[in-house]
């Protein structure tokens, strides 16, 4: 038995409301179950009840066993003096407030629907399942599931907004700087994301602005701060970058001691950090007001046009500073741009619009729905249960579902789990 289940029963009134009695035999009439509290203090605030002949307004505390009251030291906490009803599954002892007055107790197991209890036990019955509802996931109505996934998508955007808000504080509300840092991180993908992130944070964005007039200057800035100009290669392009970086380093007093080392191992050559850094430099060279242009974009076509850039010409025949390779233009691919949109652009657009009090949900939903679904083990597993992920909106929502609900057994806070228990 989980306390979450008892919260669910009380909150959604999955009990025989017309038969409720305390363990002392007094009738309980519920006018309002109160407001669910997810922070410290009693579990439900401002409940309205009639116990016996007395009307009460106050808080409700919920436990599996009555004795949990003392296990959690509530008798010593004045915050619990306002509790008007102790709701438990199993009443094994009387409880008292700090002033030794008794608190009425409602034993839920006496009034809970057997059907609800059976559904709950079925949902949590077997260990070793990938998700608790995997046997029933395919049977959930499309309308319920799609509405839940849309809500989860925005929930995931809210979670990503936390990082953005932290960066805004660090940069004194410089949205362009925050966008640059987040974009750089996602140019590094999973393997080099943190390295690119630390590289971008090591550069005051005002320096990027001052360097945008020349593509090679931007490259020198990024390569130098990333620690890739310390190897003593002899080709002309490399030596020019070193010269430019030394000038920038002295002029702007640059430091890169905190920048994490880059990795090349087990990466496909198109994802080598050399290529991605040059593409990032090209993007900021081509678009002097990139952040503003991104915020103004309304469609996928607008975004694809903005991100239509290539690495510098040197990289047409190289993946590293040393070895030449078969000539090919290192353009940002559509699939890579899609990842940038999913992980950087849409979260920033969501957060920026919210900060300015502008409505952008419809545009964000449209773009997220038009973007192809991501491919990873979690999405494949969900699609194995039913064909559910056909866009990035759905794949992002499913990632949120798996990590924040399924993996944490928060089934009763999930629309799917709640439906199955009902």
N, C-alpha and C positions, 0 to 999 in steps of 0.2 A: 504494500500500500504506500503510495506517494502522497505527500502533502499537497502537491499540485492537483491531484485528483479531487481532494477535498475542497480546494479553492474553486475548482471547476464546478463541483456539485452545488456549492453555496452560491457562487456568482450567477449560475444559469438556472438556479432553483430546480435542480433535478432531484427533488425530494417531494414527499407527500405533504404539501404545505398546509392542508386542512387538518392534519393529524399531529402536528409537531407539539412535543412536550419536553420540558427539561427533565433531567434525571431525578428531580424532586417532584415531578408530576404536574408542574405548572404549564398551562397552555402557552404556546409561543405563536404569535401572529406577526408575519413579516410584511412590513410596509415597504421597506427598502433594504436591500442587502448591504448597501454602502458602496463606497468607491474603493476599487482594488488598489492596494498600496504595494508597489514593487521595491520600495526602499525600506529603511529601518523603521521599526515601530509596528503597531498592530496591523494585521493583514487587510482589514477593511475599515475605512474611515466613514464616519457619519451615517451609520446604519440607523434605521428607525424601526423599532420593534414594540410589541406589547407582550409583556411577560406577566401572566396572571392578570391582575387588574391594573397593573402599572404600565404607563407609556414610558419608553426609553428612547433617548437619542445619544448615540455614542459609537464606540468602536467594537469590532468583532475580531477575536484572535482565533486562529485555527491550528490544530495540532492533530497528529495521528493518535497519540495517547494524551490523556489529561496530564500525566506526570511530566510530559515534555515542558510544561509551564515552568516547573522547578529546574529541569535540566538546562533550560535557557536563561535561568535566573530572572524571570519576569517579575517575581515577587519583590525584587530589589530595585526595579526600574519604574520610576514615576510615570513614564510614558504609557504604562499599561494600567494605570489607575482608572483610565477612562473606558476600559473594556466593560461592556454591558452584557456580553454573552461569549462563553468559551465553547467553540464548536469543535468536536473531536469525533474520531472514528470509534475509539474505544475509551470508555470512561473507567479509569483505574484509580483515581484519587480526586478528592475535592481540592479546589484551588482558591487562593485568596489574594486580595489586593494588598498593597503595601500597608494599609491600615487594618489588615486582618478581616475585612468584610468579605463574605463569600461571593463568588461569581457564579451565576447560573450556568449550567452546562447542558449543551444539546448533543446527544450521541447520534451521529449521522447514520450509523449502520442500521438503526431501527427504522429509518424513514427513507432509505435510498432505494430507488427502483432496482429490482433484480436484473432487469434487462440492461440498464445502464452499467451495473456492476459487471455483468457477464461480458458486455462489449469491451469494457475497460480491461478486464482480465485477458480477453482474447487478444487485444491489441498489444499487450505487454507480455504475452505468455511465453514466447519462445526466444531463447537466446541464440545468437549466431546469425540472425537475420541481418541483411544489409541495411534495411530500414524496417521499423516495426510494422508498417502498413503494406509491405510489399505484396502480400497476397490479395489485397483489396484495392491497391492503387489504380489498377486499370478500370475498376468499376465506378470510380468517382465521376460524377456528371461534369461534362465539359464546362458548363457555365460556372459552377462552383470553383473548379480548378483554375480556369483562366482568370477569374477575378482575383483569386488568391495569389496567383503568380504575378499579376500586375502590381498588387500591393507589395509583394516581396521584392519586386524590382526596385520600387521607390525606397523600400527599407534598406536595400543594399546601397543605393545612392546616398542615403542618409549616413550610413556607416562610413562610406568613403569620404563624406564631407568632413568627418572628424579630422582626418589628416590634413585636408585643405585648410580648415579653420586653424589648426596648429601652425601651419606654414604662414598663414596670414598674420598671425601674431608675431612670428619671427621676422617677417619682412615689413612690418608696419603697414599692413593692408595693401601691399603692392601686388595686385592681381597678375600683372605681367610676369613678375618674378616667380610667383607661385605656379603659374602655368608652365613656365620654362622648366622649373624643377620637376614638376609632375610629368611633363612631356619627356624630359631627358630620362627619367627613371624608366618609363615604358619603352623608350628607344633601346634600352639595355635588356629588355625582356626579362625572363626569370633568372637567367644565369648571371647577367651583369647589371640587373636593375638597381641593386643597392650601390654598386660602384658608380654607375651613371648618376644616381641620386646624390651621392657624396661629392662627385665632381661638380654638378650643377650648383650645389649649396656652397661650394668653395668659391664661387664667382659672384660678386655683387652684380645684379642684373644691369646696373648702370654701365658696367664695363662691356656687357654684351651690346647694349645700345650704341656705345661709342665705337664698337668694332664692326658693326653691321655693314658699313659701306664697302668692305672688302671681304670677299669670301675666304681668301687664304688667311687673312688676319683672324677671322672667326675660327677657322680650322686650327690655327696655331694655338689660339687661346684654349680650345677644348682639348686638343691632343696634349698640350703641355700640362694642363691641370690634371688630366687623366694619367699622367706619368708615362706617356708613350714617346716622349722626345728625349729620352735619357739613355739611348742604346748605341749611339755613335755610328749610325749607318752613313754611307757615303753618297747616296744619290742626291741629285740637285734639289729635288722637291723636298726631301727630308731636311736638308741643310737650310733651305729657305724657311721652312717652318720653325726650325730651331732658332734661327736668327730673329724671326718675328716674335717668337715667344719670349726670348730673352729680353727684348725691348719692352714687351707688355708686362713681363714679370717685374722689371725694374720700375717702370712707369707707375703701375698700379699696386706695387708691393704685394704681389700675389704669393700665396702659400698653398701647398697641396699636401701637407703632411697628413691630414685627416682623410684624404681620398683613398678609398679601398682599391686594392689591385684588381685589374681586369683579367678576365679568363677567356682563353681561346679554345681550351680543351673541350672536345665533344660538341663543338658548335659547327653547324653548317657554314661554309665560307660566307654566304650572303649575310649571315648574322654576326660575323666577326665585328668586334667593337670598332675597328678601324673604319669599316664601311658605315656603320651606324653613326659614328661621330661625324664623318664627312657629310652624310645625308642631313643630320641635324643642323650642321653649319650651313648647308645649302638652303635649308628651309628658312632659317632666320636671315640669310642674305637676300633671298627672294622676296620675303615679306617683312618689311620693316615694322609693320603694325600687326603682327600675326595674331595676338590675343584679340584685338578688336575685330579682325576679319572672321575669326572663329566664332566669336559671340554673335556676329551678325548673320552667319550662315544659317540657312533654313532647311536645307535638303542634303541628301547624300551626295548629289552631284556637286553642290557647292563645296563640300568638304574634300571630295576627290580632286577637284580642281586646285584647291589650296595646297594639298599635299603632293601634287604632281612635281616632284623634284628628284634629282639624281645626285649621287656622290660626285666629287670633283673629277676632272678628266683623268688625272693620274690613276684613279681607282678603276678606270675602265679596263686596265690590263694588270691590276694588282688586287690582292686581298690583304696583303701585308706590305710593309715598307721594303722588304727584301726581294721576294720572289715575284717574277712576272707570271701572268696567267693568260688564258685565252680571253681575247677582248670581248667585253660585254658591258652594256650600260647598266650601272647599279641604281636603278630607279626604285623608289618605294612601291612595293607591290600592293595590290588592292587588299589582300589578306592582312598585310602588315598595317595598312592604314585603318582597316576595320578594328584591329586590336587597339590602336591609338584612340579611336573614337570611343570604343567600349570602356577603356580603362582610364582615359584622361579627359577627352573632350566633353563627353556627356556628363560625367560627374562635376567637372568644373562649370559647365553651362548650367547645370541644375543648381549648384551652390551659388553661382553669381546671380542668377535670376532671383533666387530666393532672397539673397541679401538686398537686392534692389527693389523687392516687392513686385517683380514682374512675373507674369504667367508664362511658363515655358513647358509645362507638363505635356501638352498636346504635341508640340514639336519633338520633344525628347522621346515620347512614346512612338511617334511615327518613325523616327530615325532608328530607334532600337528595334522596332518591328521589321524594318526593311533590311537591317544588317543580318547576315547569316549567323546561325547558331555556332557557338564555340564547340570545339571538339576536345574532350578530355574524358578521363575514366568515369567521372561522376555523371556527366551528361550521357555517356554511353550506357551506364547502368540504368538511369531513369528511362532512357529510350528503349531499353530492354524490357521494361515493365509495361510501357505503352509509348506510342509515338507522340512525345509531348514537346520536344524542343525543336522548333523550326526557325527560330530567330534568336538574336542576341538578348532580346528582352526575356525570353523564356529560359535561355541557358544561364543568364545572370541570376534570374529568380530561383532557378533550381540549385545553383551553387549556394545561395542564401538559405534555401530550404534545408539542404543537406547539412551545412556547417553550423547553422544557428538553431535548427529545430531537431532534425532527425538525429544528428550526432550527440545532441544534448538531451535526448528523450523528452523534448518539449512538445510532445504530441498534442497535449490538451490546449496549448496556445496556438496550434496549427489548425487551419480551417479543415484540412483533410482529417486529421486525428479527431477533432471535435465532432465532425460529421459522423465518423464511424462509431464513436462512443454513444452519440445520440441515437 
